[in-house]
Amino acid sequence: MAVEIAAKDVMALRNKTGLSMMECKRALEESGGDPEKAEDLLRKKMKGKMDTRTDRAAGEGRVAVKVADDGRSAVIVEIRAETDFTAKNEKFGVMVDRVATLALAASAGDVTPTPEMLKPVDEIRISTGENASIARIHKIEGGGDSMFGSYVHHDGKTAVLLHCTGSVSQETAKQVCMHIAAAMPRPQGVTRDDIPAHVIDKERRLAMDLAMESGKNEEIAKKIVDGKINALVADLALIEQPFVMDPAKKIKDVLGANGSASAFLRWQVGETA
């Protein structure tokens, strides 16, 4: 029975070996989906002559945002390189923009790189002698009453993509994106309901342990914890945060009564989560 090979596994093997997607997929199929065995197969096939550049970690790079001309969709991409020198190169920036443009044709959600997207990355690898790889791509689609805001920090290492609905100006959307990039603590969701459960559960357990260790009985401890969690969730919800450019306002005030945020992504080069 044939083993189903996930695209992400093929991509991971390609990034590690520098070989084509087809060769990597074939090796994974022959190894029953085992990435280590697949890599061994490829090394034997190439007689140890695989591109050793790909053995070096790609820890630098750039993030970018691209909004479709019709304003109905947008993508955010991260492409990594080995050195900051290469990441700051004009050709690298052009390549990242090219990949983002191509990704606009993909379906919404996490995007699997196509051969067409990989081609300009390979050209950078050849011209610079460094490993470069697509780390991640995500596409968001909007409706007729929505728009996108974006912000990319001047060093290209932090980018924010924001999806808004209702009446929100481009300038306001950009300012909210800048807030998302700079805010501490970092927003974890648009509203309280969007905060990941694992984040709340972790903080609840910690707060409960501290309350019990201080000698409080369980009933009082629970009340203390509820209060802390309520404050924490407000701190992590984007629309509840004080606006960094004017702390007297909250983000929901900046967006206005007729506008709202529905989703955002804040990406930084090299982050693992």
C-alpha positions in Angstrom: 0.0 0.0 0.0 1.4 3.4 -1.0 2.3 5.8 1.7 0.8 9.2 1.4 3.5 11.8 1.5 2.7 15.3 3.0 3.9 18.3 1.0 5.5 19.8 4.2 7.7 16.7 4.5 8.8 17.0 0.9 9.6 20.7 1.5 11.5 20.0 4.7 13.7 17.3 2.9 14.2 19.7 -0.1 15.4 22.5 2.2 17.8 20.1 3.9 19.2 18.5 0.8 18.9 21.1 -1.9 17.5 18.6 -4.3 14.3 18.9 -6.4 10.8 18.4 -5.0 10.3 15.4 -7.2 13.5 13.7 -6.1 12.7 14.3 -2.4 9.1 13.0 -2.9 10.4 9.9 -4.6 12.9 9.2 -1.8 10.2 9.6 0.8 8.0 7.2 -1.1 10.8 4.7 -1.3 11.6 5.0 2.4 8.0 4.6 3.5 7.8 8.3 4.6 10.8 8.1 6.9 12.7 11.5 6.4 16.0 10.1 7.8 16.0 7.1 5.5 14.9 9.3 2.6 17.9 11.5 3.2 20.2 8.5 3.4 18.8 7.3 0.1 19.5 10.6 -1.5 23.0 10.8 -0.2 23.7 7.3 -1.6 22.2 8.3 -4.9 24.3 11.4 -5.2 27.4 9.6 -3.8 27.9 12.3 -1.1 27.9 15.1 -3.7 24.7 16.8 -2.5 24.9 20.5 -2.1 26.6 20.9 1.2 25.5 24.5 1.5 22.1 23.3 2.6 23.7 21.8 5.7 24.1 25.3 7.1 21.2 26.8 9.0 19.2 29.6 7.3 18.8 32.0 10.2 18.4 35.3 8.5 15.9 36.4 5.9 13.0 38.7 5.2 9.3 38.8 5.7 6.9 40.6 3.3 3.2 41.3 2.7 1.5 41.5 -0.6 -2.1 42.7 -1.1 -3.9 41.8 -4.3 -4.7 44.6 -6.7 -8.4 44.2 -6.1 -7.9 44.3 -2.3 -9.8 41.1 -1.8 -6.8 38.9 -0.6 -3.4 39.2 0.8 -0.4 37.0 1.6 2.5 37.2 4.2 5.7 35.3 3.4 8.9 34.5 5.2 12.0 33.5 3.2 15.2 32.7 5.0 18.9 33.1 4.1 22.2 32.3 5.9 23.5 35.8 6.3 22.0 39.2 6.9 24.2 40.5 4.0 22.3 38.4 1.6 18.9 39.1 3.1 19.5 42.8 2.7 20.6 42.4 -0.9 18.2 44.1 -3.4 17.9 41.0 -5.5 16.8 39.0 -2.4 14.1 41.6 -1.7 12.9 41.4 -5.4 12.8 37.6 -5.1 10.7 37.8 -1.9 8.2 40.1 -3.6 8.1 37.8 -6.6 7.2 34.8 -4.4 4.5 36.8 -2.6 3.0 37.8 -5.9 2.8 34.2 -7.1 1.3 33.1 -3.7 -1.7 35.4 -4.3 -2.9 32.8 -6.8 -3.0 30.1 -4.1 -6.0 29.1 -2.0 -6.5 30.7 1.4 -4.6 29.3 4.4 -1.1 28.0 4.7 0.4 27.9 1.2 2.6 25.0 -0.1 5.3 26.5 -2.4 4.9 25.6 -6.1 7.8 24.9 -8.4 7.2 28.4 -9.9 7.7 29.9 -6.4 10.8 27.9 -5.7 12.5 28.9 -9.0 13.4 32.5 -7.9 14.6 31.1 -4.6 16.9 28.6 -6.3 18.3 31.4 -8.5 19.2 33.3 -5.3 20.9 30.2 -3.9 23.0 29.8 -7.1 23.9 33.5 -7.4 24.9 34.0 -3.7 26.3 30.5 -2.9 24.1 30.5 0.3 21.2 28.4 1.3 17.8 30.2 1.0 14.4 28.6 1.6 10.8 29.5 1.9 9.9 29.2 5.6 6.2 29.8 5.4 3.4 31.5 3.4 -0.1 32.3 4.5 -3.0 33.8 2.5 -6.1 35.5 3.8 -9.1 36.2 1.7 -11.7 38.9 2.4 -15.2 39.8 1.3 -16.7 42.8 -0.3 -16.8 45.0 2.8 -13.2 44.2 3.9 -9.8 45.6 3.4 -6.2 44.8 4.4 -3.6 46.8 6.2 0.1 45.9 6.4 3.3 47.0 7.9 6.9 45.8 7.3 9.6 47.1 9.6 12.5 48.9 7.8 14.9 46.0 8.4 12.5 43.5 6.7 12.5 41.2 9.7 9.1 41.9 11.1 5.8 42.2 9.2 2.1 42.4 10.0 -0.9 41.6 7.9 -4.3 42.9 9.2 -7.7 42.0 7.8 -10.4 44.6 8.6 -14.1 44.9 7.9 -16.4 47.9 7.8 -15.2 51.4 7.4 -11.4 51.5 8.1 -9.0 53.8 6.3 -5.7 52.6 4.9 -3.9 54.9 7.2 -5.7 53.7 10.3 -5.1 50.1 9.3 -1.4 50.7 8.9 -1.2 52.4 12.3 -2.9 49.4 13.9 -0.4 47.1 12.1 2.4 49.2 13.5 0.9 48.8 17.0 0.8 45.0 16.5 4.4 45.1 15.6 5.5 47.1 18.6 3.0 46.2 21.4 4.1 44.5 24.6 2.6 42.1 25.5 2.1 40.9 21.9 -1.5 40.6 21.1 -2.6 36.9 20.9 -6.0 37.4 19.2 -8.3 40.1 18.0 -10.8 39.7 20.8 -10.9 37.9 24.2 -12.6 34.9 22.6 -9.7 34.6 20.1 -7.0 34.0 22.8 -5.7 30.5 22.4 -6.9 28.1 25.1 -3.5 26.8 25.8 -2.2 30.3 26.7 -5.0 30.8 29.2 -4.8 27.3 30.7 -1.0 27.7 31.3 -1.5 31.1 33.0 -4.4 29.8 35.0 -2.4 26.8 36.3 0.5 29.1 37.2 -1.7 31.7 39.0 -3.5 28.9 40.9 -0.2 27.4 42.1 1.0 30.8 43.3 -2.3 31.5 45.1 -2.3 28.2 46.9 1.4 28.5 47.9 0.6 31.8 49.5 -1.7 30.0 51.9 -5.1 31.0 50.4 -7.9 28.4 50.6 -9.2 27.0 47.3 -12.3 29.2 47.1 -10.4 32.4 47.6 -7.6 31.2 45.3 -10.1 30.6 42.5 -11.5 34.2 42.8 -7.9 35.6 42.7 -7.1 33.5 39.7 -10.3 34.5 37.8 -9.4 38.2 38.3 -5.8 37.7 37.1 -7.0 35.7 34.0 -9.6 38.3 33.2 -6.9 41.0 33.3 -4.5 38.9 31.3 -7.0 38.2 28.5 -7.7 41.9 28.2 -4.0 42.6 27.9 -3.6 40.0 25.1 -6.7 40.9 23.1 -5.8 43.3 20.3 -8.9 45.5 20.4 -8.6 45.9 24.2 -4.9 47.1 24.1 -4.0 50.7 24.6 -2.9 52.2 21.3 0.9 52.6 21.3 0.7 56.0 19.6 -2.0 57.3 22.0 -2.4 55.2 25.2 -5.6 57.1 26.1 -7.3 55.2 23.3 -7.8 51.4 22.9 -7.5 49.8 19.5 -11.2 49.4 19.2 -11.5 53.2 19.6 -8.9 53.7 16.8 -10.8 51.4 14.5 -14.0 53.4 15.1 -17.6 52.4 15.6 -18.0 51.3 12.0 -14.8 49.4 11.7 -13.4 46.2 13.2 -10.5 43.8 12.9 -11.2 40.2 12.0 -7.7 38.6 11.8 -4.0 39.5 11.9 -0.7 37.8 11.5 2.6 39.1 13.0 5.6 37.3 11.7 9.3 37.7 12.6 12.2 36.1 10.8 13.4 33.0 12.5 10.7 32.5 15.0 9.5 29.0 15.6 6.0 29.7 16.9 
